[in-house]
Amino acid sequence: MISPTYLTDTKMAETGKVVAMPNLDPIISIRSSYKGFSPPEQRCADLILHSAQAVTQMSITDFAIKADTSEATVVRFCKKLGFPGYPKLRIALATNVGFRAGITINDENEIELGISHDDSTSEIISKVGSSASMTIAMTSQLVNAETLDSLTEALYEARTIGAFGAGASGLVAADISYKFNRLGHACVHWADHHAALTSISTLREGDVLFLVSHSGNTPETIAVATEFKNRGVLIAVITNSPRSGLAQVADFLFLTQAERNVVRVGATVSRIAQLLIVDCIAIAAARRSWEISRAALTDASAAIERQINYKDWLYEGSIASATESLGG
């Protein structure tokens, strides 16, 4: 098994070590990790959030002056975001500023995804579609093929698979269970963390537990992760935050790139990003055990077909009986 695909953490940033993730959107990463930055780093973050276009034209010296900090702090800040230095951050920012043309950031009138309360229906459709497309494009670039291959091997060897997510993430966890059960794997989904914890003996050492959390810091999900990991269960995490608590305990880490506002209508594009990763994992797992998966899918389709035919027979029989009773 390969080591978890951590992006970076404070100690790594301080020592200059960093796992570069050049496809990250700096703005999404900043907003996801903002609370974990030091005051000087938050000034760097604020400068980017409020003047992204201008920053793409600044040298590191100009940036440090504008942020009222040192160039060393700027470099440290870049590494915390997953970039080896300021030039790479600036290139990524320039790319994504163009990607984000027309999308409002942190507007007090924003409902979600850059959508204002006075936008027309056509504008809502356009913005939701653009945000979903951008999220899919960026998230797909972050899926690490080596991590995915390693996870599929673990899933192939696992006796039982588990899946949990709190709130809207629970919908994604349920989808994981549905997909793997249909592929012939025994997969358990828990709707709340108490159910997961009281069923802890369901998974044994070497089994795999999927945990889904946009923030990566949901207390209930971290509690589940801790208990199952102590049992020797392998933890596969889907999250938007590489520096979160869940990311730190993951054996297999899959990052999404999706906007999330403090006030939201729903999970929207964050759920789309999570489901994209689930689809990648499920298809890769089906390929790894294709004969088993193909047989399971055939059995599932046959069972559904039998039920459809049975219902048709019942319906047609009831019509015939009713006709006879009416003297027809």
N, C-alpha and C positions, 0 to 999 in steps of 0.2 A: 504494500500500500504506500502511496506517496504521501508526503507530508501535506497537512492542510494548506490550501492556497490562500494564506493570509496576505492581505495587501501590505500592511505595515502596522506598527504600533509605536507608542511613544519612545520606548527604549531603542527600537530600530532606527527611528528618526534621529535620535540623539547620537547614535553611533555611526550614522551615515548609511546603514543598511536599509535597502528598500526593494520590494518586489514591484517592479515597474508595471503599471497597467495603463498603457498609453491610450486606450480607447475609452477611458472614463470621461464623463462629462464633469468638468471641474465644478460647475455651479450646483449640480445635483449632489456631488460629493461634499461640497462645503455645507450645504443646507442640512445634509444628513448627519454631519459630524460637528456642527457648529458649537454645541454645548461642551464638547470635549477639548476645545481649543483654549490656549492660554490667552490672556488679554491682548498681548501683542499679535498673536495669531488671529484673534478675532478682528483686529483692525485690518489685517491683510484680507481676511474673508469679506469684511464689509466693503472694502475698496473694490473687490471683484464683483460683489453682488450689485453694487450701485453704479459702477463705472466699467462694466466688462469690456465694452468696445474700446474705451480709452486705454485700458490696461494692455490690450493687444499691441499697442504702439509704444509702451514704456520699456525702458531698459530696467534692469534689476535695481540700479541705483535710484532711478526716478521712482520706482515702485516703493522702495524702502523709505524714501523721503516722504512720499504721499501717505504712507501707512504709519509714519512716525515710529519706525523701528529700524533694526539693523539688517544688513544684507544676509547675515548668518541666520537670522530669524526667518527671513523670506525663504531661504533654502530649506530650512527645517520644516517650514510650513508646506512647501511643495512636496517634500518627502512624505509627510503625513497624509497627503492626498493621493500618494502613489506615483508621483513623478520624480525622476532622478534629479531634476533641477528646474530652475525658473524658465529656461528656454522651452523645455518640453511642455510645461504648464501653459505657457503663452501660446504655443502652437495649438494645443488642445482647446484652449479657450477661444482662439480665433475660429477654429473649425466649428465649434458649437454655438458661437454667437451667430454665425450665419444660419445654422440649423434652427435657431430659435427666433428668427426674424418674425416679428409681429406678436410674439408671446409675452404677455405682461408678467413681471416677476414681483411678488410681494405687494401687489396693489390691494389697498384696503377694500376695494369694491369687487375683488376677485372672488368668485364662487369656488372655482377650481380650474386647473389647467389653463390659466390665462383667460378664463371666461368671466366676463363682467355681467352684473345683473341686468344691464341694459343692452346686451348683445342681442342681435336678431337670431331667429331659429337657424337660419342658414349659416351664420357665423359660429353658432354652437356646434353644428354638425362638422363644419370645416376644422375648427380648433380641436375637437375631440379626436377626429380622424388623424390630424397632423400629429397630435401628442402620442396617440397610440402607435403610429408608424415610427416616430422617432424613438419611442421606448423599445419597440421590438428590434429596431436596427442596432441600437446601442447595447441592449442586453445580449443579443446574439453574439456580438463581438467579444463579450466578456466570458462566455462559456468556454472553459478550459478543457480541451479535448483529452488531455492526459488525466485530469481529475475525473472526467466523465467515464473514461475507459476503466479507471481504477474502481469507481463506484459500481459499474456494471458487473465487474468480477465479484465484488463483495455481495451484490444482490443475487448473483448466480449461486453463491455458496451459502447464503442465508437460509435458515429454516423458516423464519417468520420475519415479516416486515411490519413496521409500525408507522403511523403518520399522525401528527398533531399540529394544530395551529389555533391560536385564540382569535375570536372575532371573525372578521372577514377572511383572515388567513385560514380559518377552519374550512372554508369552501374549497380552497386549493388542496388542503390536506385530504379532504373527502374525495377529491378528484384523483389524487395519488392512489388512494385505496381502491377506488373503482377501476382504474386502469390496470393495476397490478393483479387484482383478483381476476380480472378478465383475461390476463396473460397467463394465468395458472399459478400465480404466487399467492401464498397465504399472507394477506395484508390486513392489519387491524387499524381502524380509524377511531380515535377518541374525540368526542365532542367537547369535553372539558378536562382540565388537568387533574381533577380528583379521580375521574374515571381512569385516566392514564396511569396515575400513581398506584391506584388500588389494583391495577392489572399488570403491575411491573414484572411479574413472573412469566408473562406471556412471551417476552423477549429474553433471549439468553445471549451469552458471550458469542460474538461473531454475527449476530443478527443486525439488522439495519433499522434505524429510526429516522424518519424524515421530520424535520421541524421547519415550519414556515413562519416567518415574522418579518414584516417590512423594516421595523426599527432594529430588530435583533436584540432588543432589551426588554421585551415583555416579561414581567416577573414570573407569570405562570409557565411560560414556555421555557425559561431558564431553569426553573425548578424541575421540570420534566427532564430537560437535558442533563442536569447534574445527576439525578437519581439513576437514569438509565446508563449514562456513561460510566458511573461507578460500578455498574453491573457488567461492564465489558461490551456493551452494545455500541456499535459504530454509529456515529451521528452525522447525518447529511443535512446541511443547513441551506435554506434559500432565504436570502436577506438582501436588503439594500445598503446595509451598513457594514463595511469591512472591519471596523474597529469596535464592533458591538460585543456584548457579552457572549452571544451565541456564536459569533465568528471565532471567538477565542477557544471554544470547546469543540469546534467542528473537526471531524475527520475528513469530510468532503464539503468544501465551501463553494456555493454558487451565488454569484452576485447579480443583482438586478440593477438597472438604472432607470428609476422612475421618480417623477416629481411627487411630493406629498406635502400638502399644506397643513397648517395647524388646524384649521377648520375645513372639513371636507364633507362633500355630499356622500361619498362612499370610497371604496378602495380603488375603483376605476382602473387607470392604467397600471398601477402597482400590481393589481391582480393579473392583468394581461401579461406583464413581465414574468410573474411567477409561473403562470400556466405555460408560457413558452418554454421555460426551463423544464417543467414537468414533462412536456411533450418530448423534449430532447432526451431526457432520461428514460422515459418509457419506450421510445422507439429504439434507443441503443440497447436497452435490456432485452427487448424482443428479438433483436438481431443476434445477441449473444446466445440466447437459448431458443433459436428459431423453431426447431422441431416441436419442442414443448409448447411454445407460444402459439404456433400454428394449430396444433391439436386443441389447445384450450379455446382459441377463438372459434374454431369449427364447432366444438361442443356447445359453446355459448350461443352461436348463431342457430344451431339446430334446436336447442331448447326454446329459444324465442319463437322460432318458426312453428314448433309444435303447439306452443301456447296460443299463437295467433290462429292456427287452424282449429284448435279446440274451442276457442271463443266463437269463431265463425259457425262451427257445428252446433254449439249451444244456441246461438242466436237463430240459426235457420230452423233448428228443431222446435224452438219455442214459438216461432211464427206458424209452423205447420200445425202444432198442437192447438194454437189459438184459432186457426182457421177451421179445424175440424170441430172444435167445441161450439163454434158459431154456426155450424151446419153448412159451412162452405165447402 
